[in-house]
Amino acid sequence: MVRKGKMIEREITSRYLGESMTLKIYQPESFSPLYKYHICIMQDGNDYYQMGRVATFSDKLHEDAEIENTIFIGIHYKDRYDRLKKYHPSGEQYEAYSKFIMKEVVPLLDDLLPTFHMGGSRALMGDSLAGTFALTMAIKYPNTFGKVIIQSPLVDDVVLEAVENASNLEVLDIYHTIGTNETNVQTTKEPNVDFLTPNRKLKELLEQKGLTYHYKEIPDGEHTWKYWQQDMENALQSIFGDE
């Protein structure tokens, strides 16, 4: 399929992580430095481009004027163990990775792209463990990341406690999905994990926080890209819709 937008890559040699990280930046076809853009930072970046078809949906939604001007940025992981270290709050590189996003990625994007330089125009998107990272970063830095898309995030007691203790979340706009069949998921750390029950607990907590919140249970949805991709267009319209 011919892409209408433009993919550019930028390397960051992170002083926090001690490694080189690649940002894959997808600009819409109509990109111009004269316009201002929302940005959507995606962990599991290659997966979002390949299996989530984000570039394809970006082309379509921009062409149909169904989302505001948005640039997507994908950041990928080395392997599933690297992913666990960086994305989960208990991971040994989580703090370093958080600093990489806050102090290296965001300033680079604000410098490189015509952004609004406002939290309300910055989104984090992630599936499963990448969703865990998106959520925990947004509740920690709600004035930096005002929009969140989480698809079947891994939610445990550490995450629930962080949400429960978080304050000033009224500025957030969160889109949250979970599949009704996600009761027996194989994860890197353990087999047969129930994702559905803790995601429902997360919903109850978020509903008490006074934020803009879109929650959706996908009937018969499983913990796979098939279901995340099927809902991608709706997710992007909900968060970046041209109102």
C-alpha positions in Angstrom: 0.0 0.0 0.0 1.3 3.4 -1.0 1.7 5.7 2.0 0.4 9.2 1.6 2.3 10.7 4.5 6.0 10.7 5.2 8.0 8.6 7.6 11.2 10.1 9.0 13.5 8.6 11.6 15.5 10.3 14.3 18.1 8.7 16.6 18.5 9.8 20.2 21.5 8.6 22.1 19.9 8.6 25.5 22.0 9.6 28.4 19.4 8.1 30.8 19.3 4.7 29.1 22.8 4.5 27.8 21.7 3.3 24.4 20.6 4.7 21.1 16.8 4.8 20.5 15.0 5.3 17.1 12.0 7.5 16.7 9.8 6.7 13.7 7.8 9.9 13.0 4.9 9.8 10.6 3.7 13.1 9.2 0.4 13.4 7.3 0.4 14.2 3.6 -0.8 17.7 4.2 2.1 18.4 6.7 3.3 22.0 6.7 5.5 23.9 9.2 2.8 26.6 9.0 0.3 24.4 10.9 0.4 23.2 14.5 0.1 19.5 15.3 -1.0 17.2 18.0 1.6 14.4 18.7 0.9 10.8 19.6 3.8 8.9 21.1 3.5 5.1 20.8 5.5 2.6 22.7 5.6 -0.8 20.8 6.0 1.6 17.8 6.8 -1.0 15.1 3.8 -3.1 16.2 1.5 0.0 16.0 2.7 0.7 12.4 2.8 -2.9 11.2 -0.1 -4.6 13.0 -2.0 -1.6 14.2 -1.8 0.0 10.7 -1.6 3.4 12.3 0.0 5.1 9.2 -2.9 3.8 7.1 -5.5 5.0 9.5 -3.7 8.4 9.8 -3.8 8.8 6.0 -7.5 7.9 5.9 -8.6 10.0 8.9 -6.7 13.1 7.8 -8.0 12.8 4.2 -11.6 12.6 5.5 -10.9 15.4 8.0 -12.0 13.1 10.9 -9.1 13.9 13.1 -7.2 17.1 13.8 -3.6 17.5 12.5 -1.7 14.7 14.2 1.8 13.4 13.9 2.5 9.8 15.2 5.8 8.8 16.8 6.7 5.1 17.2 9.4 3.9 19.7 10.2 0.2 19.7 11.7 -2.3 22.1 14.6 -4.8 21.7 12.7 -7.8 22.9 10.0 -8.8 25.4 12.4 -8.7 28.4 13.6 -5.2 27.4 9.9 -4.2 27.2 9.2 -5.4 30.7 12.2 -3.6 32.1 11.2 -0.3 30.6 7.4 -0.2 30.5 6.3 -1.5 33.9 6.6 0.7 37.0 8.4 -2.1 38.8 10.9 -2.6 35.9 14.5 -1.8 36.6 14.7 0.7 33.7 11.3 2.3 34.1 12.6 5.5 35.8 15.3 5.9 33.2 12.9 5.2 30.3 10.4 7.7 31.8 13.2 10.4 31.9 14.1 9.5 28.3 10.5 10.2 27.2 10.1 13.4 29.4 13.6 14.9 29.0 14.8 13.7 25.6 11.9 12.7 23.4 9.4 15.5 24.2 12.0 18.4 23.9 13.2 16.9 20.6 9.7 16.7 19.2 8.8 20.2 20.3 12.0 21.4 18.7 11.7 19.4 15.5 8.0 19.7 14.8 5.4 22.5 14.9 3.6 21.4 18.0 1.4 23.3 20.4 3.8 22.8 23.3 0.8 21.9 25.5 -0.2 18.8 27.5 -3.6 18.8 25.9 -2.0 18.2 22.4 0.3 15.4 23.5 -0.9 11.8 23.6 0.5 8.5 24.7 -0.7 5.3 23.2 0.0 1.7 24.1 -1.3 -1.8 24.1 -0.8 -4.3 27.0 2.4 -3.4 28.8 2.9 -0.4 26.6 -0.6 0.7 27.7 0.6 0.4 31.3 3.4 2.8 30.6 1.1 5.3 28.8 -1.3 5.3 31.7 1.3 5.6 34.5 3.2 8.4 32.7 0.0 10.4 32.1 -1.2 10.2 35.7 2.3 11.2 36.9 2.7 14.0 34.4 -0.9 15.1 33.4 0.2 18.5 32.4 2.7 17.1 29.9 0.5 14.3 28.4 -3.1 15.2 28.3 -4.4 12.5 26.1 -4.1 8.7 26.5 -5.1 5.7 24.5 -4.8 2.4 26.4 -5.7 -0.9 24.7 -5.9 -3.9 27.1 -3.3 -2.5 29.5 -1.6 -4.8 32.1 -3.1 -3.6 35.3 -1.9 -4.9 38.7 -1.9 -3.7 42.3 1.1 -1.3 41.6 -0.9 0.4 38.8 -4.2 0.5 40.7 -2.4 2.1 43.7 -0.7 4.7 41.5 -4.1 5.6 40.0 -5.8 5.7 43.3 -3.2 8.1 44.8 -3.0 10.3 41.7 -4.4 13.8 41.8 -5.1 16.7 39.4 -6.3 14.3 36.7 -9.2 16.4 35.6 -7.1 17.6 32.6 -6.8 14.1 31.2 -8.7 12.6 28.3 -8.4 8.8 28.3 -9.7 6.2 25.8 -9.6 2.7 27.4 -10.5 -0.7 25.9 -10.5 -4.2 27.2 -11.8 -7.4 25.6 -14.3 -9.6 27.4 -12.3 -12.7 26.6 -9.1 -11.4 28.2 -9.3 -13.6 31.2 -6.5 -16.1 30.5 -3.6 -14.1 28.9 0.0 -15.4 28.6 2.5 -12.7 29.6 6.3 -12.5 29.8 6.2 -13.0 33.6 3.5 -15.5 34.1 0.8 -17.6 32.3 -3.0 -17.4 32.6 -3.3 -13.7 33.7 -6.8 -12.2 34.1 -6.7 -8.8 32.4 -10.5 -8.2 32.5 -11.1 -8.0 36.2 -8.3 -5.5 37.1 -9.2 -3.4 34.0 -12.7 -3.1 35.4 -11.3 -2.0 38.7 -9.2 0.6 36.9 -12.4 1.9 35.2 -14.0 2.4 38.6 -11.1 4.3 39.9 -10.7 6.5 36.7 -14.4 7.3 36.8 -13.9 8.9 40.2 -11.2 11.2 39.1 -13.3 13.7 37.1 -11.5 13.3 33.8 -12.8 12.9 30.3 -13.1 9.1 30.0 -14.1 6.8 27.2 -14.3 3.1 28.3 -15.2 0.3 26.0 -15.4 -3.5 26.5 -14.9 -5.3 23.2 -17.3 -8.3 23.0 -15.4 -11.5 22.7 -12.2 -9.4 22.3 -8.9 -11.2 23.0 -5.4 -10.0 23.8 -4.3 -9.7 20.2 -3.6 -7.1 17.5 -6.6 -8.3 15.6 -8.9 -6.6 18.1 -6.7 -3.6 18.8 -6.5 -2.9 15.1 -10.2 -3.3 14.6 -10.8 -0.5 17.2 -7.9 1.7 16.1 -9.9 4.0 13.9 -12.5 4.6 16.7 -9.7 5.1 19.2 -8.0 7.8 17.1 -11.3 9.5 16.3 -12.2 9.6 20.0 -9.0 11.2 21.1 -8.0 13.3 18.0 -11.5 13.9 16.5 -11.9 17.2 14.7 -14.6 18.7 16.9 
